[in-house]
Amino acid sequence: MTRFTHASIVPFVIDIPGELAAAQETYNGTRGRAFIAALPDLAAGFLDRWRLRIDGPSLHGVSALVLPVVRADGRRAVLKLQLRDEESEGEPVALRIWDGDGAVRLLDHDPDTGTLLLERLDETRMLAALPSTREAVQVIAGLLARLTSVPAPPGLRRLGDIAHAMLEQTPWALTRTHDPEVRRLVADCAAAVREVVHEPGDRLLHWDLHDENVLAADRADWLAIDPKPLAGDPGFELWPALDNRFDADEVVWRFDAMTDVLGLDRERARAWTLGRLLQNALWDAEDGRPTEPRQLEIARRLRPR
């Protein structure tokens, strides 16, 4: 863990976890290194601007530094500092629309840097700690039902565009996939997406709702965090709950439970879920790595018999 000091109105020490710096180096290269180097000044500026004081150790995900803070009026919050990209740019848009209904509430936002001030949830009570994976999946399904109940606003990434791009890239990816069974699975996933690509949906999607992106709160049992929003079909939302805490024997149960709660057509939801495997396989092909066996097993379990 690297520690930086910076003097603002109130001197403070900011901890930048080595894991965050390594992730930025891996995924964003020079741009990621510049983001990490700028974090102390960036944090100091927003502590001053929004009249915040640090109230605990730094937290982080793969792409953001999160500082627990207290506002001038005594309310607790978190300051989220992140590198702007096509995924993070939609986060404040979605959070404003949801306005705390099923998701963390947005308190302030700086559009130039993508910095967010969010209500503070209980980071010590994560849905991933719930012993029952079936109960966790039901929680996720209930949150998704609320989050996807509203139409997406103009300007967000659109599932239709993503799906068309995936289908264009599939022939190239198949040439880089040498395992015959994996090739068949990827081709089957692409065929499923072709069946639904012209009806991509218009709901506001979270895209990454798994049990590590759900925290407890005083005002609600569970709330979603860290959306990567896009506009599309809610069937595209099911994959993370199938992949997280993977259990091959539970794949079909989880899929059926979520489609029941969300009221989804199973065949459309199956096609869009296989689309997530296609998306992951294309990313793996770009990076020159094999698709993980558990992800392939999800596709096997969901393919029509």
Buried (B, 14 or more C-beta within 10 A) or exposed (E): EEEBEBEBEEEBEBBBBEEBBEBBEEEBEEEBEEBBBBBBEBBBBBBEEBEBBBBEEBBBBEBBBBBBBBBEEEEEBBBBBBBBEEBBBBBBBBBEBBEBBBBBBBBBBBEEBBBBBBBBBEBEBBBBEBEEBEEBBBBBBBBBBEBBBBEBBEEBBBBBEBBBEBBEBBEEBBEEBEEEEBBEBBBBBBBBBBEBBEEBBBBBBBBBBBBBBBBBBEEBEBBBBBBBBBBBBBBBBBBBBBBBBBEEEBBEEBBEBBBEBBEBEBBBBBBBBBBBBBBBBBEBBEEEEEBBEEBBBBBBBBBEE
